[in-house]
Amino acid sequence: SIHAARLWQHMRNLWSLKEVRLLIETARRSSLGCALLGLDVGTKHVGVAVTDATLTFAVPLGTLRRTTAPRDDRSRRSSAVDPFWGELSALVDKHDACACVVGWPLTKSGTPSAMCVEVMGFVEEMERFGGEPGLPPVALYDERYSTLNAVQPMRDAGVSRRRVANLKDQTAATVILQDALDSLSVSEL
């Protein structure tokens, strides 16, 4: 299908987790700071998480509100004046992020979901926004069940629905990033 072809065409520009691991190793050998940001991309919000200094744990940072615009209008608007990209860039700078791990919403069977098109559009916007110094490279990571894994413990603990709704995006980003860290075994680097 057209959507599948578009997705795979843009995936050539993405980094694998193996490449992210090499980037982290290089940064550590050079005594450079290097954190990873985790992003849970939605149509209205993006949950953000960051690694600790040892790249062992993911912790939630917050939820950013996306600027909404019709898909056709996105190519015409200037990312430089979009407050969302400024906020994300500020988080990248503040935490010395050398890469972003973005949740890739696969279906239960492991095929790309309809939301993958939205995520790829977001990644394309990141690439357009990234000038000097720009936004860091992006690696996609399977986010199946991340929201459920983020929300269920809060529900089980009796957290109010409103509070769960306010925390779910950043908590899902934390789950995605922690799962990626665990698969990388970054703490052993």
Secondary structure, 3 states (H helix, E strand, C coil): CHHHHHHHHHHCCCECHHHHHHHHHHHHHCCCCCEEEEEEECCCEEEEEEECCCCCCEEEEEEEECCCCCHHHHCCCCHHHCHHHHHHHHHHHHCCEEEEEEEECECCCCCECCHHHHHHHHHHHHHHHCCCCCCCCEEEEECCCHHHHHHHHHHHCCCCHHHHHHHHHHHHHHHHHHHHHHHHCHHHC
